[in-house]
Amino acid sequence: MAWCLLMLAKHPDVQQKARDEVMSVLGTSEPLTYENVDKLEYCSCVVKETLRYSRHKSWFRICFL
């Protein structure tokens, strides 16, 4: 989760696009449900990409540091 927050902070355009998606699905009063989470396709991609990226960084630290 920390990697995801760091990457979002470094890429404000991605952060804004993810926020826009959350706001369009949830609005200001819609509860967070499994059905709503399934609709967050871009946010899901952001998390998956962060997991992919952080896995390579961990491997690099183990092998080369």
CHARMM internal coordinates of N, CA and C (Angstrom, degrees):
IC EDIT
DIST 1 N 1 CA 1.4479
DIST 1 CA 1 C 1.5269
ANGL 1 N 1 CA 1 C 110.69
DIST 1 C 2 N 1.3316
ANGL 1 CA 1 C 2 N 116.35
DIHE 1 N 1 CA 1 C 2 N -37.80
DIST 2 N 2 CA 1.4629
ANGL 1 C 2 N 2 CA 119.85
DIHE 1 CA 1 C 2 N 2 CA 179.57
DIST 2 CA 2 C 1.5238
ANGL 2 N 2 CA 2 C 111.16
DIHE 1 C 2 N 2 CA 2 C -62.84
DIST 2 C 3 N 1.3485
ANGL 2 CA 2 C 3 N 117.04
DIHE 2 N 2 CA 2 C 3 N -40.74
DIST 3 N 3 CA 1.4686
ANGL 2 C 3 N 3 CA 120.32
DIHE 2 CA 2 C 3 N 3 CA 177.89
DIST 3 CA 3 C 1.5235
ANGL 3 N 3 CA 3 C 110.14
DIHE 2 C 3 N 3 CA 3 C -61.00
DIST 3 C 4 N 1.3112
ANGL 3 CA 3 C 4 N 116.77
DIHE 3 N 3 CA 3 C 4 N -41.88
DIST 4 N 4 CA 1.4602
ANGL 3 C 4 N 4 CA 120.82
DIHE 3 CA 3 C 4 N 4 CA -178.54
DIST 4 CA 4 C 1.5282
ANGL 4 N 4 CA 4 C 110.31
DIHE 3 C 4 N 4 CA 4 C -62.64
DIST 4 C 5 N 1.3218
ANGL 4 CA 4 C 5 N 116.81
DIHE 4 N 4 CA 4 C 5 N -45.00
DIST 5 N 5 CA 1.4612
ANGL 4 C 5 N 5 CA 120.30
DIHE 4 CA 4 C 5 N 5 CA 179.03
DIST 5 CA 5 C 1.5261
ANGL 5 N 5 CA 5 C 111.41
DIHE 4 C 5 N 5 CA 5 C -64.82
DIST 5 C 6 N 1.3290
ANGL 5 CA 5 C 6 N 116.47
DIHE 5 N 5 CA 5 C 6 N -39.27
DIST 6 N 6 CA 1.4646
ANGL 5 C 6 N 6 CA 120.21
DIHE 5 CA 5 C 6 N 6 CA 177.71
DIST 6 CA 6 C 1.5236
ANGL 6 N 6 CA 6 C 110.64
DIHE 5 C 6 N 6 CA 6 C -62.84
DIST 6 C 7 N 1.3182
ANGL 6 CA 6 C 7 N 116.61
DIHE 6 N 6 CA 6 C 7 N -46.72
DIST 7 N 7 CA 1.4612
ANGL 6 C 7 N 7 CA 120.09
DIHE 6 CA 6 C 7 N 7 CA -178.50
DIST 7 CA 7 C 1.5305
ANGL 7 N 7 CA 7 C 111.23
DIHE 6 C 7 N 7 CA 7 C -65.86
DIST 7 C 8 N 1.3208
ANGL 7 CA 7 C 8 N 117.46
DIHE 7 N 7 CA 7 C 8 N -37.46
DIST 8 N 8 CA 1.4653
ANGL 7 C 8 N 8 CA 119.79
DIHE 7 CA 7 C 8 N 8 CA 176.21
DIST 8 CA 8 C 1.5296
ANGL 8 N 8 CA 8 C 110.74
DIHE 7 C 8 N 8 CA 8 C -64.88
DIST 8 C 9 N 1.3200
ANGL 8 CA 8 C 9 N 117.24
DIHE 8 N 8 CA 8 C 9 N -38.25
DIST 9 N 9 CA 1.4649
ANGL 8 C 9 N 9 CA 120.52
DIHE 8 CA 8 C 9 N 9 CA 178.09
DIST 9 CA 9 C 1.5271
ANGL 9 N 9 CA 9 C 111.33
DIHE 8 C 9 N 9 CA 9 C -65.74
DIST 9 C 10 N 1.3372
ANGL 9 CA 9 C 10 N 116.80
DIHE 9 N 9 CA 9 C 10 N -34.52
DIST 10 N 10 CA 1.4614
ANGL 9 C 10 N 10 CA 120.74
DIHE 9 CA 9 C 10 N 10 CA 179.89
DIST 10 CA 10 C 1.5238
ANGL 10 N 10 CA 10 C 112.74
DIHE 9 C 10 N 10 CA 10 C -78.16
DIST 10 C 11 N 1.3291
ANGL 10 CA 10 C 11 N 116.90
DIHE 10 N 10 CA 10 C 11 N -19.44
DIST 11 N 11 CA 1.4680
ANGL 10 C 11 N 11 CA 121.35
DIHE 10 CA 10 C 11 N 11 CA -177.38
DIST 11 CA 11 C 1.5265
ANGL 11 N 11 CA 11 C 110.05
DIHE 10 C 11 N 11 CA 11 C -127.25
DIST 11 C 12 N 1.3401
ANGL 11 CA 11 C 12 N 116.59
DIHE 11 N 11 CA 11 C 12 N 80.14
DIST 12 N 12 CA 1.4637
ANGL 11 C 12 N 12 CA 119.74
DIHE 11 CA 11 C 12 N 12 CA -175.63
DIST 12 CA 12 C 1.5345
ANGL 12 N 12 CA 12 C 113.67
DIHE 11 C 12 N 12 CA 12 C -62.19
DIST 12 C 13 N 1.3264
ANGL 12 CA 12 C 13 N 117.95
DIHE 12 N 12 CA 12 C 13 N -25.76
DIST 13 N 13 CA 1.4579
ANGL 12 C 13 N 13 CA 119.53
DIHE 12 CA 12 C 13 N 13 CA 177.90
DIST 13 CA 13 C 1.5305
ANGL 13 N 13 CA 13 C 110.99
DIHE 12 C 13 N 13 CA 13 C -67.09
DIST 13 C 14 N 1.3229
ANGL 13 CA 13 C 14 N 116.51
DIHE 13 N 13 CA 13 C 14 N -39.77
DIST 14 N 14 CA 1.4649
ANGL 13 C 14 N 14 CA 121.33
DIHE 13 CA 13 C 14 N 14 CA 177.28
DIST 14 CA 14 C 1.5270
ANGL 14 N 14 CA 14 C 109.20
DIHE 13 C 14 N 14 CA 14 C -68.96
DIST 14 C 15 N 1.3268
ANGL 14 CA 14 C 15 N 115.91
DIHE 14 N 14 CA 14 C 15 N -41.59
DIST 15 N 15 CA 1.4560
ANGL 14 C 15 N 15 CA 120.29
DIHE 14 CA 14 C 15 N 15 CA 178.49
DIST 15 CA 15 C 1.5293
ANGL 15 N 15 CA 15 C 110.49
DIHE 14 C 15 N 15 CA 15 C -59.19
DIST 15 C 16 N 1.3179
ANGL 15 CA 15 C 16 N 117.50
DIHE 15 N 15 CA 15 C 16 N -43.56
DIST 16 N 16 CA 1.4698
ANGL 15 C 16 N 16 CA 121.07
DIHE 15 CA 15 C 16 N 16 CA -179.32
DIST 16 CA 16 C 1.5279
ANGL 16 N 16 CA 16 C 111.04
DIHE 15 C 16 N 16 CA 16 C -66.23
DIST 16 C 17 N 1.3183
ANGL 16 CA 16 C 17 N 117.17
DIHE 16 N 16 CA 16 C 17 N -40.82
DIST 17 N 17 CA 1.4670
ANGL 16 C 17 N 17 CA 120.58
DIHE 16 CA 16 C 17 N 17 CA 179.60
DIST 17 CA 17 C 1.5326
ANGL 17 N 17 CA 17 C 110.44
DIHE 16 C 17 N 17 CA 17 C -65.18
DIST 17 C 18 N 1.3415
ANGL 17 CA 17 C 18 N 117.42
DIHE 17 N 17 CA 17 C 18 N -40.53
DIST 18 N 18 CA 1.4646
ANGL 17 C 18 N 18 CA 120.98
DIHE 17 CA 17 C 18 N 18 CA 177.25
DIST 18 CA 18 C 1.5244
ANGL 18 N 18 CA 18 C 110.42
DIHE 17 C 18 N 18 CA 18 C -66.03
DIST 18 C 19 N 1.3081
ANGL 18 CA 18 C 19 N 116.87
DIHE 18 N 18 CA 18 C 19 N -41.58
DIST 19 N 19 CA 1.4722
ANGL 18 C 19 N 19 CA 120.44
DIHE 18 CA 18 C 19 N 19 CA 178.34
DIST 19 CA 19 C 1.5176
ANGL 19 N 19 CA 19 C 110.91
DIHE 18 C 19 N 19 CA 19 C -63.58
DIST 19 C 20 N 1.3243
ANGL 19 CA 19 C 20 N 116.84
DIHE 19 N 19 CA 19 C 20 N -43.05
DIST 20 N 20 CA 1.4680
ANGL 19 C 20 N 20 CA 120.51
DIHE 19 CA 19 C 20 N 20 CA 178.49
DIST 20 CA 20 C 1.5247
ANGL 20 N 20 CA 20 C 111.03
DIHE 19 C 20 N 20 CA 20 C -59.89
DIST 20 C 21 N 1.3417
ANGL 20 CA 20 C 21 N 116.06
DIHE 20 N 20 CA 20 C 21 N -40.22
DIST 21 N 21 CA 1.4601
ANGL 20 C 21 N 21 CA 119.10
DIHE 20 CA 20 C 21 N 21 CA 179.05
DIST 21 CA 21 C 1.5307
ANGL 21 N 21 CA 21 C 110.68
DIHE 20 C 21 N 21 CA 21 C -65.16
DIST 21 C 22 N 1.3175
ANGL 21 CA 21 C 22 N 117.08
DIHE 21 N 21 CA 21 C 22 N -44.08
DIST 22 N 22 CA 1.4681
ANGL 21 C 22 N 22 CA 120.29
DIHE 21 CA 21 C 22 N 22 CA 178.88
DIST 22 CA 22 C 1.5164
ANGL 22 N 22 CA 22 C 110.34
DIHE 21 C 22 N 22 CA 22 C -61.30
DIST 22 C 23 N 1.3166
ANGL 22 CA 22 C 23 N 116.91
DIHE 22 N 22 CA 22 C 23 N -44.08
DIST 23 N 23 CA 1.4604
ANGL 22 C 23 N 23 CA 120.16
DIHE 22 CA 22 C 23 N 23 CA -179.66
DIST 23 CA 23 C 1.5301
ANGL 23 N 23 CA 23 C 111.81
DIHE 22 C 23 N 23 CA 23 C -65.40
DIST 23 C 24 N 1.3301
ANGL 23 CA 23 C 24 N 117.05
DIHE 23 N 23 CA 23 C 24 N -35.18
DIST 24 N 24 CA 1.4670
ANGL 23 C 24 N 24 CA 119.03
DIHE 23 CA 23 C 24 N 24 CA 179.93
DIST 24 CA 24 C 1.5225
ANGL 24 N 24 CA 24 C 111.50
DIHE 23 C 24 N 24 CA 24 C -72.45
DIST 24 C 25 N 1.3122
ANGL 24 CA 24 C 25 N 117.84
DIHE 24 N 24 CA 24 C 25 N -31.58
DIST 25 N 25 CA 1.4717
ANGL 24 C 25 N 25 CA 121.16
DIHE 24 CA 24 C 25 N 25 CA 179.97
DIST 25 CA 25 C 1.5267
ANGL 25 N 25 CA 25 C 110.99
DIHE 24 C 25 N 25 CA 25 C -84.07
DIST 25 C 26 N 1.3342
ANGL 25 CA 25 C 26 N 116.76
DIHE 25 N 25 CA 25 C 26 N -46.92
DIST 26 N 26 CA 1.4559
ANGL 25 C 26 N 26 CA 120.40
DIHE 25 CA 25 C 26 N 26 CA -174.29
DIST 26 CA 26 C 1.5224
ANGL 26 N 26 CA 26 C 114.11
DIHE 25 C 26 N 26 CA 26 C -95.44
DIST 26 C 27 N 1.3208
ANGL 26 CA 26 C 27 N 116.68
DIHE 26 N 26 CA 26 C 27 N -28.80
DIST 27 N 27 CA 1.4543
ANGL 26 C 27 N 27 CA 118.66
DIHE 26 CA 26 C 27 N 27 CA -174.43
DIST 27 CA 27 C 1.5188
ANGL 27 N 27 CA 27 C 110.01
DIHE 26 C 27 N 27 CA 27 C 65.78
DIST 27 C 28 N 1.3202
ANGL 27 CA 27 C 28 N 116.28
DIHE 27 N 27 CA 27 C 28 N -145.64
DIST 28 N 28 CA 1.4593
ANGL 27 C 28 N 28 CA 119.32
DIHE 27 CA 27 C 28 N 28 CA -179.76
DIST 28 CA 28 C 1.5199
ANGL 28 N 28 CA 28 C 112.67
DIHE 27 C 28 N 28 CA 28 C -106.58
DIST 28 C 29 N 1.3378
ANGL 28 CA 28 C 29 N 117.29
DIHE 28 N 28 CA 28 C 29 N -11.10
DIST 29 N 29 CA 1.4656
ANGL 28 C 29 N 29 CA 117.81
DIHE 28 CA 28 C 29 N 29 CA -175.73
DIST 29 CA 29 C 1.5263
ANGL 29 N 29 CA 29 C 114.25
DIHE 28 C 29 N 29 CA 29 C -131.54
DIST 29 C 30 N 1.3172
ANGL 29 CA 29 C 30 N 118.83
DIHE 29 N 29 CA 29 C 30 N -2.26
DIST 30 N 30 CA 1.4647
ANGL 29 C 30 N 30 CA 121.99
DIHE 29 CA 29 C 30 N 30 CA -179.19
DIST 30 CA 30 C 1.5276
ANGL 30 N 30 CA 30 C 109.81
DIHE 29 C 30 N 30 CA 30 C -74.23
DIST 30 C 31 N 1.3435
ANGL 30 CA 30 C 31 N 117.69
DIHE 30 N 30 CA 30 C 31 N 132.00
DIST 31 N 31 CA 1.4691
ANGL 30 C 31 N 31 CA 118.79
DIHE 30 CA 30 C 31 N 31 CA 178.77
DIST 31 CA 31 C 1.5282
ANGL 31 N 31 CA 31 C 112.05
DIHE 30 C 31 N 31 CA 31 C -71.95
DIST 31 C 32 N 1.3026
ANGL 31 CA 31 C 32 N 115.83
DIHE 31 N 31 CA 31 C 32 N 155.15
DIST 32 N 32 CA 1.4588
ANGL 31 C 32 N 32 CA 121.65
DIHE 31 CA 31 C 32 N 32 CA 177.80
DIST 32 CA 32 C 1.5267
ANGL 32 N 32 CA 32 C 108.55
DIHE 31 C 32 N 32 CA 32 C -83.73
DIST 32 C 33 N 1.3250
ANGL 32 CA 32 C 33 N 116.35
DIHE 32 N 32 CA 32 C 33 N 108.69
DIST 33 N 33 CA 1.4559
ANGL 32 C 33 N 33 CA 122.00
DIHE 32 CA 32 C 33 N 33 CA -179.14
DIST 33 CA 33 C 1.5229
ANGL 33 N 33 CA 33 C 109.02
DIHE 32 C 33 N 33 CA 33 C -122.26
DIST 33 C 34 N 1.3332
ANGL 33 CA 33 C 34 N 116.87
DIHE 33 N 33 CA 33 C 34 N 169.03
DIST 34 N 34 CA 1.4615
ANGL 33 C 34 N 34 CA 120.63
DIHE 33 CA 33 C 34 N 34 CA 177.92
DIST 34 CA 34 C 1.5269
ANGL 34 N 34 CA 34 C 110.95
DIHE 33 C 34 N 34 CA 34 C -60.41
DIST 34 C 35 N 1.3226
ANGL 34 CA 34 C 35 N 116.24
DIHE 34 N 34 CA 34 C 35 N -37.72
DIST 35 N 35 CA 1.4660
ANGL 34 C 35 N 35 CA 120.01
DIHE 34 CA 34 C 35 N 35 CA 179.69
DIST 35 CA 35 C 1.5296
ANGL 35 N 35 CA 35 C 110.78
DIHE 34 C 35 N 35 CA 35 C -63.90
DIST 35 C 36 N 1.3307
ANGL 35 CA 35 C 36 N 116.36
DIHE 35 N 35 CA 35 C 36 N -40.62
DIST 36 N 36 CA 1.4667
ANGL 35 C 36 N 36 CA 120.04
DIHE 35 CA 35 C 36 N 36 CA 179.16
DIST 36 CA 36 C 1.5232
ANGL 36 N 36 CA 36 C 111.69
DIHE 35 C 36 N 36 CA 36 C -70.48
DIST 36 C 37 N 1.3161
ANGL 36 CA 36 C 37 N 117.05
DIHE 36 N 36 CA 36 C 37 N -37.11
DIST 37 N 37 CA 1.4713
ANGL 36 C 37 N 37 CA 120.54
DIHE 36 CA 36 C 37 N 37 CA 178.54
DIST 37 CA 37 C 1.5265
ANGL 37 N 37 CA 37 C 109.79
DIHE 36 C 37 N 37 CA 37 C -63.45
DIST 37 C 38 N 1.3307
ANGL 37 CA 37 C 38 N 117.44
DIHE 37 N 37 CA 37 C 38 N -37.80
DIST 38 N 38 CA 1.4707
ANGL 37 C 38 N 38 CA 120.86
DIHE 37 CA 37 C 38 N 38 CA 177.53
DIST 38 CA 38 C 1.5196
ANGL 38 N 38 CA 38 C 112.41
DIHE 37 C 38 N 38 CA 38 C -61.58
DIST 38 C 39 N 1.3167
ANGL 38 CA 38 C 39 N 117.20
DIHE 38 N 38 CA 38 C 39 N -26.27
DIST 39 N 39 CA 1.4676
ANGL 38 C 39 N 39 CA 121.53
DIHE 38 CA 38 C 39 N 39 CA -179.71
DIST 39 CA 39 C 1.5348
ANGL 39 N 39 CA 39 C 112.48
DIHE 38 C 39 N 39 CA 39 C -79.83
DIST 39 C 40 N 1.3120
ANGL 39 CA 39 C 40 N 117.98
DIHE 39 N 39 CA 39 C 40 N -13.17
DIST 40 N 40 CA 1.4679
ANGL 39 C 40 N 40 CA 122.33
DIHE 39 CA 39 C 40 N 40 CA -177.26
DIST 40 CA 40 C 1.5262
ANGL 40 N 40 CA 40 C 110.03
DIHE 39 C 40 N 40 CA 40 C -86.86
DIST 40 C 41 N 1.3145
ANGL 40 CA 40 C 41 N 116.42
DIHE 40 N 40 CA 40 C 41 N 71.33
DIST 41 N 41 CA 1.4636
ANGL 40 C 41 N 41 CA 121.62
DIHE 40 CA 40 C 41 N 41 CA -175.46
DIST 41 CA 41 C 1.5269
ANGL 41 N 41 CA 41 C 112.39
DIHE 40 C 41 N 41 CA 41 C -68.84
DIST 41 C 42 N 1.3157
ANGL 41 CA 41 C 42 N 117.00
DIHE 41 N 41 CA 41 C 42 N -44.03
DIST 42 N 42 CA 1.4689
ANGL 41 C 42 N 42 CA 119.46
DIHE 41 CA 41 C 42 N 42 CA -178.94
DIST 42 CA 42 C 1.5250
ANGL 42 N 42 CA 42 C 110.74
DIHE 41 C 42 N 42 CA 42 C -66.04
DIST 42 C 43 N 1.3220
ANGL 42 CA 42 C 43 N 117.20
DIHE 42 N 42 CA 42 C 43 N -42.74
DIST 43 N 43 CA 1.4698
ANGL 42 C 43 N 43 CA 120.59
DIHE 42 CA 42 C 43 N 43 CA 178.68
DIST 43 CA 43 C 1.5220
ANGL 43 N 43 CA 43 C 110.48
DIHE 42 C 43 N 43 CA 43 C -62.09
DIST 43 C 44 N 1.3101
ANGL 43 CA 43 C 44 N 117.01
DIHE 43 N 43 CA 43 C 44 N -37.38
DIST 44 N 44 CA 1.4600
ANGL 43 C 44 N 44 CA 120.94
DIHE 43 CA 43 C 44 N 44 CA 177.00
DIST 44 CA 44 C 1.5199
ANGL 44 N 44 CA 44 C 110.44
DIHE 43 C 44 N 44 CA 44 C -62.90
DIST 44 C 45 N 1.3200
ANGL 44 CA 44 C 45 N 116.95
DIHE 44 N 44 CA 44 C 45 N -42.21
DIST 45 N 45 CA 1.4654
ANGL 44 C 45 N 45 CA 121.00
DIHE 44 CA 44 C 45 N 45 CA 177.82
DIST 45 CA 45 C 1.5221
ANGL 45 N 45 CA 45 C 111.22
DIHE 44 C 45 N 45 CA 45 C -64.04
DIST 45 C 46 N 1.3191
ANGL 45 CA 45 C 46 N 117.36
DIHE 45 N 45 CA 45 C 46 N -38.73
DIST 46 N 46 CA 1.4678
ANGL 45 C 46 N 46 CA 121.24
DIHE 45 CA 45 C 46 N 46 CA 178.73
DIST 46 CA 46 C 1.5280
ANGL 46 N 46 CA 46 C 110.34
DIHE 45 C 46 N 46 CA 46 C -62.15
DIST 46 C 47 N 1.3152
ANGL 46 CA 46 C 47 N 116.75
DIHE 46 N 46 CA 46 C 47 N -45.20
DIST 47 N 47 CA 1.4692
ANGL 46 C 47 N 47 CA 120.53
DIHE 46 CA 46 C 47 N 47 CA 179.83
DIST 47 CA 47 C 1.5237
ANGL 47 N 47 CA 47 C 110.50
DIHE 46 C 47 N 47 CA 47 C -64.98
DIST 47 C 48 N 1.3302
ANGL 47 CA 47 C 48 N 117.33
DIHE 47 N 47 CA 47 C 48 N -44.18
DIST 48 N 48 CA 1.4640
ANGL 47 C 48 N 48 CA 120.47
DIHE 47 CA 47 C 48 N 48 CA -179.98
DIST 48 CA 48 C 1.5276
ANGL 48 N 48 CA 48 C 111.59
DIHE 47 C 48 N 48 CA 48 C -63.36
DIST 48 C 49 N 1.3128
ANGL 48 CA 48 C 49 N 116.82
DIHE 48 N 48 CA 48 C 49 N -40.96
DIST 49 N 49 CA 1.4640
ANGL 48 C 49 N 49 CA 120.30
DIHE 48 CA 48 C 49 N 49 CA 178.78
DIST 49 CA 49 C 1.5245
ANGL 49 N 49 CA 49 C 110.60
DIHE 48 C 49 N 49 CA 49 C -66.44
DIST 49 C 50 N 1.3241
ANGL 49 CA 49 C 50 N 117.37
DIHE 49 N 49 CA 49 C 50 N -37.82
DIST 50 N 50 CA 1.4584
ANGL 49 C 50 N 50 CA 120.99
DIHE 49 CA 49 C 50 N 50 CA 177.20
DIST 50 CA 50 C 1.5231
ANGL 50 N 50 CA 50 C 110.44
DIHE 49 C 50 N 50 CA 50 C -63.80
DIST 50 C 51 N 1.3214
ANGL 50 CA 50 C 51 N 117.32
DIHE 50 N 50 CA 50 C 51 N -42.06
DIST 51 N 51 CA 1.4622
ANGL 50 C 51 N 51 CA 120.56
DIHE 50 CA 50 C 51 N 51 CA 177.71
DIST 51 CA 51 C 1.5301
ANGL 51 N 51 CA 51 C 110.99
DIHE 50 C 51 N 51 CA 51 C -63.39
DIST 51 C 52 N 1.3178
ANGL 51 CA 51 C 52 N 116.42
DIHE 51 N 51 CA 51 C 52 N -41.34
DIST 52 N 52 CA 1.4630
ANGL 51 C 52 N 52 CA 120.38
DIHE 51 CA 51 C 52 N 52 CA 178.39
DIST 52 CA 52 C 1.5216
ANGL 52 N 52 CA 52 C 110.40
DIHE 51 C 52 N 52 CA 52 C -63.73
DIST 52 C 53 N 1.3032
ANGL 52 CA 52 C 53 N 116.95
DIHE 52 N 52 CA 52 C 53 N -45.54
DIST 53 N 53 CA 1.4577
ANGL 52 C 53 N 53 CA 122.51
DIHE 52 CA 52 C 53 N 53 CA -178.24
DIST 53 CA 53 C 1.5295
ANGL 53 N 53 CA 53 C 111.39
DIHE 52 C 53 N 53 CA 53 C -65.96
DIST 53 C 54 N 1.3145
ANGL 53 CA 53 C 54 N 117.34
DIHE 53 N 53 CA 53 C 54 N -45.21
DIST 54 N 54 CA 1.4607
ANGL 53 C 54 N 54 CA 120.19
DIHE 53 CA 53 C 54 N 54 CA -176.62
DIST 54 CA 54 C 1.5250
ANGL 54 N 54 CA 54 C 111.70
DIHE 53 C 54 N 54 CA 54 C -69.23
DIST 54 C 55 N 1.3219
ANGL 54 CA 54 C 55 N 117.78
DIHE 54 N 54 CA 54 C 55 N -28.36
DIST 55 N 55 CA 1.4583
ANGL 54 C 55 N 55 CA 120.79
DIHE 54 CA 54 C 55 N 55 CA 176.93
DIST 55 CA 55 C 1.5246
ANGL 55 N 55 CA 55 C 110.36
DIHE 54 C 55 N 55 CA 55 C -63.85
DIST 55 C 56 N 1.3228
ANGL 55 CA 55 C 56 N 117.31
DIHE 55 N 55 CA 55 C 56 N -40.81
DIST 56 N 56 CA 1.4624
ANGL 55 C 56 N 56 CA 121.09
DIHE 55 CA 55 C 56 N 56 CA 179.09
DIST 56 CA 56 C 1.5242
ANGL 56 N 56 CA 56 C 110.96
DIHE 55 C 56 N 56 CA 56 C -68.97
DIST 56 C 57 N 1.3137
ANGL 56 CA 56 C 57 N 117.18
DIHE 56 N 56 CA 56 C 57 N -36.61
DIST 57 N 57 CA 1.4606
ANGL 56 C 57 N 57 CA 120.51
DIHE 56 CA 56 C 57 N 57 CA 178.73
DIST 57 CA 57 C 1.5188
ANGL 57 N 57 CA 57 C 110.04
DIHE 56 C 57 N 57 CA 57 C -65.80
DIST 57 C 58 N 1.3259
ANGL 57 CA 57 C 58 N 118.25
DIHE 57 N 57 CA 57 C 58 N -39.88
DIST 58 N 58 CA 1.4669
ANGL 57 C 58 N 58 CA 121.31
DIHE 57 CA 57 C 58 N 58 CA 178.95
DIST 58 CA 58 C 1.5206
ANGL 58 N 58 CA 58 C 110.22
DIHE 57 C 58 N 58 CA 58 C -64.58
DIST 58 C 59 N 1.3167
ANGL 58 CA 58 C 59 N 116.66
DIHE 58 N 58 CA 58 C 59 N -42.89
DIST 59 N 59 CA 1.4648
ANGL 58 C 59 N 59 CA 121.38
DIHE 58 CA 58 C 59 N 59 CA 179.03
DIST 59 CA 59 C 1.5200
ANGL 59 N 59 CA 59 C 109.88
DIHE 58 C 59 N 59 CA 59 C -61.11
DIST 59 C 60 N 1.3250
ANGL 59 CA 59 C 60 N 116.90
DIHE 59 N 59 CA 59 C 60 N -41.79
DIST 60 N 60 CA 1.4589
ANGL 59 C 60 N 60 CA 121.16
DIHE 59 CA 59 C 60 N 60 CA 179.96
DIST 60 CA 60 C 1.5382
ANGL 60 N 60 CA 60 C 109.78
DIHE 59 C 60 N 60 CA 60 C -62.73
DIST 60 C 61 N 1.3319
ANGL 60 CA 60 C 61 N 117.26
DIHE 60 N 60 CA 60 C 61 N -43.40
DIST 61 N 61 CA 1.4596
ANGL 60 C 61 N 61 CA 120.21
DIHE 60 CA 60 C 61 N 61 CA -179.64
DIST 61 CA 61 C 1.5263
ANGL 61 N 61 CA 61 C 110.90
DIHE 60 C 61 N 61 CA 61 C -63.29
DIST 61 C 62 N 1.3118
ANGL 61 CA 61 C 62 N 117.87
DIHE 61 N 61 CA 61 C 62 N -41.22
DIST 62 N 62 CA 1.4660
ANGL 61 C 62 N 62 CA 120.92
DIHE 61 CA 61 C 62 N 62 CA -178.17
DIST 62 CA 62 C 1.5272
ANGL 62 N 62 CA 62 C 110.38
DIHE 61 C 62 N 62 CA 62 C -67.14
DIST 62 C 63 N 1.3167
ANGL 62 CA 62 C 63 N 117.60
DIHE 62 N 62 CA 62 C 63 N -41.77
DIST 63 N 63 CA 1.4677
ANGL 62 C 63 N 63 CA 121.29
DIHE 62 CA 62 C 63 N 63 CA -173.93
DIST 63 CA 63 C 1.5190
ANGL 63 N 63 CA 63 C 113.79
DIHE 62 C 63 N 63 CA 63 C -80.83
DIST 63 C 64 N 1.3071
ANGL 63 CA 63 C 64 N 117.53
DIHE 63 N 63 CA 63 C 64 N -35.17
DIST 64 N 64 CA 1.4642
ANGL 63 C 64 N 64 CA 118.91
DIHE 63 CA 63 C 64 N 64 CA -168.89
DIST 64 CA 64 C 1.5168
ANGL 64 N 64 CA 64 C 115.47
DIHE 63 C 64 N 64 CA 64 C -116.02
DIST 64 C 65 N 1.2975
ANGL 64 CA 64 C 65 N 118.68
DIHE 64 N 64 CA 64 C 65 N -4.45
DIST 65 N 65 CA 1.4766
ANGL 64 C 65 N 65 CA 118.52
DIHE 64 CA 64 C 65 N 65 CA -179.52
DIST 65 CA 65 C 1.5025
ANGL 65 N 65 CA 65 C 111.94
DIHE 64 C 65 N 65 CA 65 C -111.20
END
COOR INIT
IC SEED 1 N 1 CA 1 C
IC BUILD
